[in-house]
Amino acid sequence: MLHNRLSAHRWRKSSYSGDQNPSCLEWQHTPDGSIAIRDSKTPSRGGFLFRREAWSAFVIALQSESAEASKLRSEQEARR
């Protein structure tokens, strides 16, 4: 969990969230280069801290999974 020391830094929210959707994750780069993630609905509860390398690997895996899912959907639609 994160310490409240990070609350003074600028947290960012996905542009997909918009102002009307409070259910999202917020993130920030920490002074040591790590990535901090927290729930925007309960920022006082802290969050999780990831080394930059671990976060990059996670994002790459998500992008790969998303691309594969999109490919499978296209193949299924083509069979219809």
LINNOR-V550427 format. One line per field, one symbol per residue. ss: DSSP state (a for helix, b for strand, c for the rest). burial: 1 if it has 24 or more other C-alpha atoms within 12 Angstrom, else 0. A space follows every 10 residues. Layout:
ss: ???
burial: ???
This chain:
ss: cccaaaaacc cbbccccccc ccccbbbbbc ccccbbbbba aaaaacbbbb caaaaaaaaa aaaaaaaaaa aaaaaaaaac
burial: 0000011000 0000000000 0000111101 0000111111 0010001111 0000000000 0000000000 0000000000
